């Protein structure tokens, strides 16, 4: 699955690394020294299950990422007003935008921008931080993502996201 990770900090970086390691083409959208380090040295993940480095596409321009099948929104909620319009080049009729953000109103913001059929709500349980630019450090033995449709039904797109995450070692 082609995956764009918008905000490749601690949580987004870990998920991007795991998905890339599982063979998914991943593009991270970020800024500053973190983006530069990922572009130059790859994304380093130090994990409870072992350390690794993966090469991912890295840019600060969503238009360069192109259309994705799955866009993981993992920026801080207060960046939504800026970020949501900017990721439009990554989204088409078949794209799912999964918000893995803390706080209320994130699913609704994605649904308002791209329509409810493209928006998917999620929560992640993980203990992680950025050790240095381009270096993600995950601790503990829990990495779990809960996703679902607002009405609670398990749809084919929910199953596909769950299967993609599971194949990457994310419960």
N, CA, C and O of each residue as an XYZ file, in Angstrom:
684
protein
N       0.845     -1.175      0.000
C       0.000      0.000      0.000
C       0.889      1.237      0.000
O       1.811      1.325      0.811
N       0.635      2.196     -0.890
C       1.365      3.465     -0.905
C       0.890      4.307      0.277
O      -0.297      4.605      0.408
N       1.840      4.685      1.135
C       1.495      5.385      2.368
C       2.268      6.690      2.460
O       3.484      6.728      2.275
N       1.536      7.757      2.750
C       2.146      9.041      3.059
C       1.964      9.314      4.538
O       0.845      9.251      5.049
N       3.042      9.615      5.224
C       2.986      9.916      6.656
C       3.272     11.402      6.821
O       4.381     11.873      6.568
N       2.248     12.125      7.249
C       2.350     13.569      7.401
C       2.669     13.862      8.858
O       1.810     13.770      9.734
N       3.924     14.218      9.095
C       4.421     14.402     10.456
C       5.130     13.137     10.889
O       4.514     12.250     11.479
N       6.412     13.044     10.604
C       7.184     11.828     10.887
C       7.974     11.969     12.172
O       9.126     11.541     12.251
N       7.353     12.571     13.183
C       7.984     12.681     14.492
C       8.011     11.335     15.181
O       8.128     10.306     14.516
N       7.906     11.318     16.478
C       8.050     10.088     17.251
C       7.059      9.015     16.808
O       7.462      7.922     16.412
N       5.781      9.321     16.875
C       4.765      8.339     16.526
C       4.710      8.096     15.020
O       4.759      6.950     14.573
N       4.609      9.167     14.240
C       4.536      9.015     12.795
C       5.783      8.385     12.223
O       5.705      7.582     11.294
N       6.934      8.741     12.769
C       8.187      8.157     12.301
C       8.257      6.668     12.568
O       8.724      5.903     11.725
N       7.791      6.248     13.749
C       7.798      4.819     14.045
C       6.913      4.064     13.064
O       7.330      3.051     12.504
N       5.697      4.548     12.853
C       4.764      3.872     11.944
C       5.328      3.868     10.530
O       5.255      2.851      9.841
N       5.893      4.998     10.084
C       6.502      5.057      8.753
C       7.611      4.023      8.613
O       7.688      3.322      7.605
N       8.466      3.929      9.623
C       9.555      2.958      9.579
C       9.062      1.530      9.518
O       9.553      0.731      8.721
N       8.094      1.206     10.355
C       7.553     -0.162     10.374
C       6.891     -0.510      9.044
O       7.084     -1.608      8.523
N       6.115      0.417      8.495
C       5.447      0.159      7.213
C       6.463      0.000      6.082
O       6.311     -0.880      5.235
N       7.493      0.841      6.061
C       8.526      0.728      5.028
C       9.288     -0.585      5.163
O       9.586     -1.245      4.167
N       9.599     -0.954      6.390
C      10.322     -2.212      6.623
C       9.513     -3.410      6.137
O      10.083     -4.424      5.733
N       8.193     -3.296      6.175
C       7.309     -4.377      5.718
C       7.112     -4.364      4.205
O       6.396     -5.207      3.664
N       7.749     -3.406      3.518
C       7.712     -3.402      2.065
C       6.755     -2.404      1.433
O       6.617     -2.380      0.210
N       6.101     -1.593      2.223
C       5.211     -0.579      1.669
C       6.020      0.619      1.177
O       6.960      1.035      1.853
N       5.682      1.181      0.022
C       6.322      2.425     -0.390
C       5.816      3.560      0.494
O       4.624      3.866      0.497
N       6.716      4.178      1.237
C       6.349      5.204      2.213
C       7.023      6.519      1.848
O       8.206      6.567      1.511
N       6.233      7.581      1.926
C       6.753      8.934      1.789
C       6.434      9.680      3.067
O       5.284      9.702      3.506
N       7.444     10.293      3.670
C       7.208     11.106      4.857
C       7.213     12.573      4.458
O       8.015     13.020      3.639
N       6.282     13.306      5.070
C       6.186     14.742      4.884
C       6.540     15.368      6.220
O       5.855     15.140      7.217
N       7.596     16.147      6.245
C       8.037     16.791      7.472
C       8.828     18.034      7.100
O       8.835     18.445      5.940
N       9.488     18.629      8.073
C      10.259     19.851      7.830
C      11.540     19.832      8.660
O      11.685     19.026      9.579
N      12.450     20.716      8.330
C      13.616     20.986      9.163
C      14.660     19.896      9.216
O      14.741     19.050      8.326
N      15.471     19.923     10.283
C      16.585     18.984     10.429
C      16.141     17.508     10.427
O      16.870     16.643      9.942
N      14.955     17.227     10.965
C      14.454     15.845     10.981
C      14.279     15.339      9.548
O      14.720     14.240      9.213
N      13.637     16.145      8.710
C      13.440     15.787      7.309
C      14.783     15.637      6.599
O      14.991     14.679      5.855
N      15.680     16.571      6.825
C      16.995     16.516      6.185
C      17.742     15.242      6.558
O      18.350     14.606      5.697
N      17.704     14.863      7.838
C      18.394     13.655      8.295
C      17.785     12.404      7.675
O      18.508     11.495      7.267
N      16.466     12.355      7.603
C      15.796     11.192      6.994
C      16.178     11.092      5.519
O      16.482     10.005      5.027
N      16.162     12.219      4.816
C      16.526     12.215      3.400
C      17.962     11.799      3.162
O      18.257     11.125      2.175
N      18.856     12.190      4.050
C      20.282     11.898      3.881
C      20.669     10.506      4.375
O      21.413      9.793      3.702
N      20.164     10.115      5.558
C      20.633      8.887      6.209
C      19.592      7.778      6.316
O      19.897      6.687      6.797
N      18.371      8.047      5.873
C      17.289      7.088      6.078
C      16.641      7.332      7.433
O      17.080      8.190      8.198
N      15.618      6.586      7.714
C      14.893      6.685      8.975
C      15.379      5.563      9.891
O      15.217      4.384      9.578
N      15.972      5.933     11.016
C      16.475      4.959     11.982
C      15.414      4.738     13.044
O      14.883      5.689     13.617
N      15.110      3.472     13.301
C      14.158      3.113     14.345
C      14.874      2.224     15.348
O      15.369      1.151     15.002
N      14.922      2.681     16.594
C      15.416      1.868     17.705
C      14.176      1.354     18.413
O      13.339      2.134     18.867
N      14.066      0.035     18.503
C      12.812     -0.547     18.960
C      13.025     -1.651     19.982
O      14.088     -2.268     20.052
N      12.006     -1.877     20.755
C      11.951     -2.998     21.693
C      12.258     -4.321     20.979
O      12.798     -5.248     21.583
N      11.911     -4.398     19.698
C      12.073     -5.627     18.919
C      13.316     -5.621     18.047
O      13.522     -6.556     17.273
N      14.152     -4.592     18.150
C      15.366     -4.522     17.344
C      15.467     -3.197     16.604
O      14.467     -2.517     16.375
N      16.673     -2.849     16.241
C      16.932     -1.582     15.569
C      17.085     -1.817     14.071
O      17.525     -2.881     13.636
N      16.712     -0.796     13.283
C      16.857     -0.894     11.837
C      16.847      0.498     11.216
O      16.450      1.478     11.845
N      17.289      0.556      9.978
C      17.263      1.778      9.181
C      16.531      1.450      7.886
O      16.814      0.437      7.246
N      15.595      2.305      7.504
C      14.880      2.131      6.240
C      15.025      3.392      5.411
O      15.144      4.499      5.936
N      15.012      3.195      4.122
C      15.017      4.329      3.203
C      13.568      4.631      2.831
O      12.836      3.748      2.384
N      13.169      5.859      3.017
C      11.829      6.300      2.638
C      11.980      7.580      1.826
O      12.960      8.309      1.975
N      11.017      7.840      0.982
C      10.988      9.134      0.306
C      10.680     10.183      1.369
O       9.860      9.947      2.256
N      11.331     11.333      1.283
C      11.150     12.373      2.294
C      11.091     13.728      1.613
O      11.961     14.075      0.815
N      10.056     14.490      1.936
C       9.879     15.809      1.333
C       9.081     16.714      2.259
O       8.398     16.248      3.172
N       9.178     18.001      2.010
C       8.321     18.948      2.723
C       7.170     19.408      1.832
O       6.367     20.251      2.232
N       7.093     18.851      0.625
C       6.097     19.259     -0.367
C       5.170     18.095     -0.701
O       5.572     17.179     -1.418
N       3.925     18.111     -0.190
C       2.994     17.023     -0.472
C       2.771     16.774     -1.969
O       2.472     15.646     -2.362
N       2.909     17.792     -2.799
C       2.736     17.593     -4.238
C       3.797     16.651     -4.803
O       3.532     15.920     -5.758
N       5.002     16.664     -4.215
C       6.064     15.766     -4.673
C       5.794     14.324     -4.260
O       6.312     13.397     -4.883
N       4.991     14.123     -3.223
C       4.660     12.767     -2.771
C       3.710     12.079     -3.731
O       3.781     10.863     -3.911
N       2.829     12.835     -4.345
C       1.841     12.259     -5.246
C       0.703     11.597     -4.478
O       0.668     11.597     -3.247
N      -0.210     11.041     -5.236
C      -1.400     10.415     -4.654
C      -1.005      9.165     -3.875
O      -0.205      8.353     -4.340
N      -1.573      9.026     -2.692
C      -1.302      7.895     -1.809
C      -2.598      7.096     -1.596
O      -3.698      7.633     -1.725
N      -2.447      5.824     -1.273
C      -3.608      5.025     -0.915
C      -4.039      5.310      0.520
O      -5.228      5.318      0.837
N      -3.051      5.542      1.378
C      -3.300      5.832      2.781
C      -2.445      7.025      3.180
O      -1.237      7.045      2.941
N      -3.079      8.012      3.786
C      -2.353      9.149      4.352
C      -2.559      9.094      5.855
O      -3.688      9.163      6.342
N      -1.458      8.968      6.586
C      -1.511      8.978      8.046
C      -1.238     10.395      8.523
O      -0.155     10.937      8.301
N      -2.205     10.977      9.164
C      -2.069     12.328      9.679
C      -1.597     12.230     11.119
O      -2.346     11.819     12.006
N      -0.338     12.614     11.343
C       0.246     12.463     12.676
C       0.936     13.739     13.145
O       1.864     13.692     13.952
N       0.477     14.870     12.638
C       0.973     16.154     13.133
C       0.190     16.536     14.386
O      -0.853     15.947     14.672
N       0.684     17.508     15.122
C      -0.065     18.028     16.262
C      -1.359     18.646     15.755
O      -1.386     19.254     14.684
N      -2.416     18.493     16.513
C      -3.737     18.970     16.109
C      -3.728     20.440     15.704
O      -4.422     20.823     14.763
N      -2.954     21.266     16.399
C      -2.965     22.693     16.096
C      -2.366     23.014     14.726
O      -2.436     24.160     14.283
N      -1.779     22.026     14.048
C      -1.272     22.225     12.692
C      -2.299     21.872     11.618
O      -2.050     22.111     10.437
N      -3.441     21.311     11.999
C      -4.420     20.854     11.015
C      -4.850     21.937     10.037
O      -4.933     21.682      8.835
N      -5.120     23.128     10.524
C      -5.600     24.195      9.641
C      -4.598     24.486      8.525
O      -5.000     24.820      7.411
N      -3.325     24.367      8.803
C      -2.285     24.576      7.797
C      -2.075     23.328      6.940
O      -1.966     23.427      5.717
N      -2.017     22.167      7.569
C      -1.626     20.933      6.894
C      -2.736     20.344      6.025
O      -2.468     19.913      4.903
N      -3.952     20.317      6.509
C      -5.013     19.640      5.762
C      -5.175     20.159      4.333
O      -5.259     19.338      3.419
N      -5.222     21.449      4.087
C      -5.313     21.887      2.693
C      -4.071     21.539      1.867
O      -4.175     21.289      0.666
N      -2.905     21.522      2.505
C      -1.650     21.270      1.783
C      -1.510     19.831      1.290
O      -0.792     19.580      0.322
N      -2.188     18.882      1.945
C      -2.015     17.479      1.533
C      -2.952     17.088      0.391
O      -2.975     15.923     -0.007
N      -3.712     18.020     -0.135
C      -4.652     17.723     -1.222
C      -4.011     16.964     -2.389
O      -4.665     16.079     -2.941
N      -2.770     17.259     -2.798
C      -2.182     16.499     -3.909
C      -1.953     15.010     -3.591
O      -1.696     14.219     -4.499
N      -2.042     14.633     -2.332
C      -1.848     13.238     -1.937
C      -3.165     12.453     -1.922
O      -3.165     11.233     -1.763
N      -4.280     13.161     -2.088
C      -5.600     12.576     -1.881
C      -6.376     12.533     -3.184
O      -6.495     13.537     -3.886
N      -6.911     11.333     -3.505
C      -7.857     11.223     -4.615
C      -9.079     10.443     -4.133
O      -9.258     10.250     -2.930
N      -9.911     10.001     -5.058
C     -11.163      9.332     -4.680
C     -10.950      8.057     -3.879
O     -11.825      7.670     -3.105
N      -9.811      7.398     -4.045
C      -9.560      6.119     -3.382
C      -8.632      6.221     -2.178
O      -8.230      5.199     -1.623
N      -8.291      7.427     -1.769
C      -7.380      7.629     -0.644
C      -8.149      7.624      0.672
O      -9.235      8.194      0.773
N      -7.569      6.973      1.677
C      -8.067      7.058      3.050
C      -7.113      7.932      3.841
O      -5.899      7.730      3.803
N      -7.660      8.905      4.560
C      -6.863      9.769      5.433
C      -7.174      9.349      6.860
O      -8.266      9.601      7.371
N      -6.203      8.706      7.497
C      -6.341      8.189      8.855
C      -5.693      9.156      9.824
O      -4.492      9.411      9.744
N      -6.488      9.699     10.744
C      -5.926     10.579     11.749
C      -5.524      9.778     12.979
O      -6.342      9.080     13.580
N      -4.259      9.890     13.339
C      -3.725      9.260     14.546
C      -3.247     10.372     15.479
O      -2.102     10.363     15.931
N      -4.116     11.313     15.759
C      -3.778     12.493     16.536
C      -4.498     12.477     17.877
O      -5.601     11.944     17.999
N      -3.864     13.063     18.868
C      -4.518     13.262     20.160
C      -5.523     14.394     20.046
O      -5.342     15.322     19.258
N      -6.567     14.312     20.826
C      -7.517     15.410     20.884
C      -8.800     15.129     20.146
O      -8.939     14.130     19.441
N      -9.721     16.029     20.327
C     -11.045     15.903     19.729
C     -11.132     16.709     18.441
O     -10.429     17.704     18.265
N     -11.996     16.269     17.554
C     -12.291     17.024     16.347
C     -11.408     16.734     15.160
O     -11.602     17.334     14.103
N     -10.447     15.842     15.286
C      -9.532     15.569     14.177
C     -10.214     14.827     13.037
O     -10.059     15.194     11.872
N     -10.965     13.789     13.369
C     -11.717     13.069     12.335
C     -12.643     14.040     11.615
O     -12.718     14.035     10.386
N     -13.339     14.863     12.367
C     -14.279     15.808     11.783
C     -13.575     16.806     10.862
O     -14.112     17.172      9.816
N     -12.388     17.242     11.245
C     -11.628     18.176     10.406
C     -11.236     17.520      9.081
O     -11.328     18.148      8.026
N     -10.798     16.255      9.135
C     -10.458     15.533      7.908
C     -11.711     15.332      7.059
O     -11.678     15.540      5.846
N     -12.811     14.932      7.687
C     -14.066     14.709      6.960
C     -14.560     15.997      6.314
O     -15.068     15.972      5.193
N     -14.419     17.096      6.997
C     -14.852     18.377      6.432
C     -14.001     18.741      5.218
O     -14.520     19.258      4.229
N     -12.711     18.476      5.287
C     -11.795     18.835      4.196
C     -11.916     17.882      3.009
O     -11.892     18.322      1.860
N     -12.048     16.573      3.275
C     -11.959     15.576      2.199
C     -13.186     14.676      2.065
O     -13.226     13.816      1.185
N     -14.163     14.860      2.905
C     -15.365     14.035      2.852
C     -15.259     12.855      3.796
O     -14.179     12.300      4.001
N     -16.383     12.480      4.364
C     -16.409     11.396      5.356
C     -15.966     10.062      4.775
O     -15.427      9.232      5.507
N     -16.174      9.830      3.491
C     -15.791      8.535      2.911
C     -14.276      8.374      2.780
O     -13.786      7.267      2.557
N     -13.539      9.469      2.918
C     -12.074      9.391      2.887
C     -11.467      9.438      4.283
O     -10.316      9.044      4.470
N     -12.226      9.915      5.259
C     -11.717     10.094      6.623
C     -11.869      8.809      7.421
O     -12.856      8.087      7.279
N     -10.882      8.535      8.258
C     -10.917      7.377      9.142
C     -10.316      7.791     10.478
O      -9.245      8.395     10.534
N     -11.020      7.457     11.546
C     -10.560      7.812     12.889
C      -9.649      6.728     13.433
O      -9.824      5.546     13.137
N      -8.674      7.141     14.231
C      -7.772      6.174     14.829
C      -7.161      6.688     16.110
O      -7.196      7.880     16.418
N      -6.602      5.752     16.844
C      -5.846      6.055     18.057
C      -4.655      5.110     18.088
O      -4.744      3.967     17.639
N      -3.551      5.592     18.615
C      -2.357      4.756     18.697
C      -1.888      4.688     20.143
O      -1.928      5.672     20.881
N      -1.450      3.514     20.518
C      -0.877      3.276     21.842
C       0.577      2.918     21.611
O       0.889      1.860     21.065
N       1.467      3.810     22.033
C       2.894      3.620     21.788
C       3.677      4.524     22.738
O       3.216      5.599     23.120
N       4.838      4.074     23.099
C       5.763      4.900     23.881
C       6.982      5.131     23.001
O       7.756      4.208     22.745
N       7.149      6.358     22.541
C       8.208      6.643     21.589
C       8.620      8.101     21.657
O       7.860      8.953     22.118
N       9.823      8.380     21.197
C      10.309      9.750     21.122
C      11.339      9.858     20.003
O      11.796      8.852     19.462
N      11.692     11.087     19.671
C      12.744     11.351     18.689
C      14.034     11.557     19.468
O      14.164     12.527     20.215
N      14.992     10.642     19.297
C      16.293     10.762     19.973
C      17.155     11.853     19.362
O      17.859     12.575     20.068
N      17.093     11.963     18.043
C      17.878     12.926     17.284
C      17.204     13.043     15.926
O      16.377     12.196     15.586
N      17.526     14.055     15.144
C      16.920     14.123     13.824
C      17.114     12.812     13.048
O      18.232     12.325     12.878
N      15.990     12.263     12.587
C      16.018     11.023     11.816
C      16.085      9.757     12.636
O      16.172      8.667     12.070
N      16.048      9.867     13.965
C      16.193      8.701     14.844
C      14.990      8.616     15.789
O      14.776      9.491     16.629
N      14.217      7.549     15.632
C      13.029      7.299     16.445
C      13.363      6.210     17.457
O      13.987      5.205     17.113
N      12.948      6.409     18.699
C      13.221      5.433     19.758
C      11.897      4.984     20.373
O      11.221      5.760     21.048
N      11.538      3.733     20.132
C      10.316      3.140     20.681
C      10.694      2.288     21.872
O      11.685      1.560     21.828
N       9.907      2.371     22.947
C      10.150      1.587     24.152
C       8.897      0.804     24.501
O       7.806      1.114     24.024
N       9.059     -0.206     25.331
C       7.917     -0.989     25.777
C       7.493     -2.004     24.739
O       8.002     -2.025     23.618
N       6.545     -2.853     25.133
C       6.130     -3.933     24.242
C       4.726     -3.735     23.677
O       4.094     -4.699     23.244
N       4.233     -2.503     23.676
C       2.916     -2.219     23.117
C       3.036     -1.214     21.983
O       3.503     -0.091     22.177
N       2.615     -1.626     20.813
C       2.392     -0.734     19.684
C       1.079     -1.198     19.079
O       1.011     -2.235     18.419
N       0.043     -0.413     19.315
C      -1.306     -0.819     18.911
C      -2.028      0.367     18.304
O      -2.002      1.470     18.849
N      -2.670      0.134     17.177
C      -3.492      1.148     16.534
C      -4.921      0.626     16.494
O      -5.175     -0.511     16.098
N      -5.838      1.471     16.906
C      -7.261      1.169     16.824
C      -7.838      2.090     15.753
O      -7.694      3.310     15.838
N      -8.487      1.514     14.751
C      -9.120      2.297     13.687
C     -10.569      1.864     13.558
O     -10.934      0.738     13.895
N     -11.376      2.773     13.068
C     -12.762      2.394     12.866
C     -13.587      3.458     12.194
O     -13.260      4.645     12.208
N     -14.659      2.999     11.609
C     -15.649      3.900     11.029
C     -16.449      4.514     12.174
O     -16.586      3.895     13.229
N     -16.968      5.699     11.986
C     -17.732      6.358     13.050
C     -18.934      5.552     13.542
O     -19.334      5.674     14.700
N     -19.509      4.731     12.661
C     -20.678      3.944     13.069
C     -20.300      2.598     13.687
O     -21.177      1.821     14.065
N     -18.996      2.320     13.791
C     -18.533      1.100     14.433
C     -18.425     -0.120     13.524
O     -17.944     -1.164     13.963
N     -18.857     -0.016     12.279
C     -18.772     -1.150     11.364
C     -17.342     -1.365     10.878
O     -16.576     -0.413     10.725
N     -16.996     -2.617     10.640
C     -15.707     -2.955     10.062
C     -15.896     -3.061      8.558
O     -16.455     -4.035      8.056
N     -15.431     -2.067      7.861
C     -15.573     -1.991      6.408
C     -14.337     -2.575      5.727
O     -13.321     -2.804      6.382
N     -14.416     -2.818      4.415
C     -13.224     -3.312      3.710
C     -12.018     -2.394      3.858
O     -10.892     -2.884      3.951
N     -12.215     -1.085      3.884
C     -11.042     -0.213      4.021
C     -10.448     -0.303      5.415
O      -9.231     -0.206      5.567
N     -11.272     -0.486      6.436
C     -10.754     -0.682      7.791
C      -9.937     -1.967      7.837
O      -8.838     -1.992      8.392
N     -10.479     -3.036      7.250
C      -9.742     -4.306      7.215
C      -8.409     -4.152      6.494
O      -7.392     -4.677      6.946
N      -8.412     -3.441      5.384
C      -7.177     -3.268      4.614
C      -6.129     -2.507      5.429
O      -4.954     -2.874      5.431
N      -6.553     -1.454      6.115
C      -5.624     -0.704      6.966
C      -5.119     -1.599      8.088
O      -3.920     -1.623      8.368
N      -6.014     -2.334      8.733
C      -5.610     -3.242      9.819
C      -4.607     -4.278      9.311
O      -3.603     -4.539      9.974
N      -4.862     -4.863      8.159
C      -3.966     -5.885      7.608
C      -2.599     -5.297      7.258
O      -1.570     -5.938      7.473
N      -2.589     -4.093      6.725
C      -1.328     -3.428      6.373
C      -0.513     -3.152      7.630
O       0.693     -3.399      7.662
N      -1.169     -2.644      8.656
C      -0.473     -2.380      9.923
C       0.003     -3.685     10.560
O       1.134     -3.760     11.039
N      -0.843     -4.708     10.571
C      -0.460     -5.994     11.169
C       0.746     -6.595     10.462
O       1.629     -7.154     11.114
N       0.795     -6.488      9.143
C       1.934     -7.015      8.387
C       3.227     -6.282      8.733
O       4.324     -6.793      8.511
N       3.078     -5.058      9.290
C       4.235     -4.271      9.700
C       4.553     -4.449     11.194
O       5.413     -3.760     11.741
N       3.852     -5.373     11.835
C       4.124     -5.646     13.236
C       3.388     -4.718     14.198
O       3.733     -4.638     15.377
N       2.387     -4.026     13.699
C       1.610     -3.118     14.534
C       0.242     -3.743     14.767
O      -0.535     -3.935     13.832
N      -0.041     -4.058     16.024
C      -1.317     -4.685     16.365
C      -2.460     -3.746     16.020
O      -3.624     -4.086     16.231
